[in-house]
Amino acid sequence: MPGGAEAGTVDPARVHDLAALDAAVSQCRACPRLVAWREEVAATKRAAFRDETYWGRPVPGFGVPDARLLIVGLAPAAHGGNRTGRMFTGDRSGDVLYAALHAVGLASQPTAVAIGDGLEVYGTRLTAPVRCAPPANKPTPEERDRCRPWLARELALLRGTVRAVVVLGGWGWQALLPVLATPDPAGGHPGWVVPRPRPAFGHGVHVTLDAADAKQSGEHADGGAGPSGIDPQVAAPLEVFGCYHVSQQNTFTGRLTPAMLEDVLARAARAAGLDPTPPARPGD
Ligand code: SF4
C-alpha cells in the first residue's frame, strides 16, 4: 500500500480531510513503473504541449468536499490529467465528460482545459482507482491494489454526504466494488453491502448497496436510527450506476453517445438527491 518510509509518502489512513488527502496523494511514489512513466511523459511531452510544464505526479480528486455524487474513472491520461494535474482535464475524454456534466447542470462550463480555467462542479467529485497515468492506459492488478487505500480513504471522508456513484467502465467497476465492500482501515466507516456474486457491469446498470452498519443494526438506512443509534444520514445506502467509459474508443465509435452519458448522469444526480439546473438551450 502507499505510505510508510519506503514509499516516502503519507499513509492514507492517517489523513483526516479531503484537502490533506489530495495533497498527500500527489506526493505518492509507491509504484515504480508508474512513477517512471508519468515522469518520462512529463519530460518528453507531446509536441503540441512542448511549452507547458507537465504535472507529472499523481492526480488528486476534483470537486466539492461535501459531494453527493462521485464519478469514478480508470486512471489519468498521459497528456490529460498527467499534464494538467486535474481529473479528466485537457483531453478528449474530459471534453466529452464535462460537456455532459454541463448539459445536465452539474458543471459550470462544458470545457476543462487547465487548473484555473474557472470550471466548477456542483455536488460532485471526480476521482479514479489509480492516480498515476499508466502506459497504454493499463494499470497492473498490483498497481490497482497498491493505490486502493487512497480511494478507500476518499470514500470514508465522503461518507457523510455521498449517495450515488457513476462508474465509468468495467475496469473501474471491478476496482471499486471491493473498495465499497471493505471497512475503512482507519475505522471511518464500515463500507456497504455488495451482493455475492458481485453485480455485473453494464451501461445503465443501477444497484443499491445498503450501508454495512445499517444492516448490522437491523435497520434499513431509510428507516431512521436503529437500536444502536446509527444516524440514518450517515448509514445511508449508495446508488451505484454503470456507464461506458468516456474513452475515444467508445465515443468515436458511437458506443457511448452524449445522450447516453447525460442520461446516466442525470439519473445518478437525482438518486444522489441533487437537483441540478441544466443550462438554457437555444430556443428555450
Ligand atoms: S498509482 Fe497510486 S499508489 Fe501508485 S504511485 Fe500513483 S498514487 Fe501512489
Residues whose N, C-alpha, C, O or C-beta is under 5 A from the ligand:
A	BS01	SF4	P2 V25 C28 R29 A30 C31 L34 P58 V130 R131 C132 E143 R146 C147
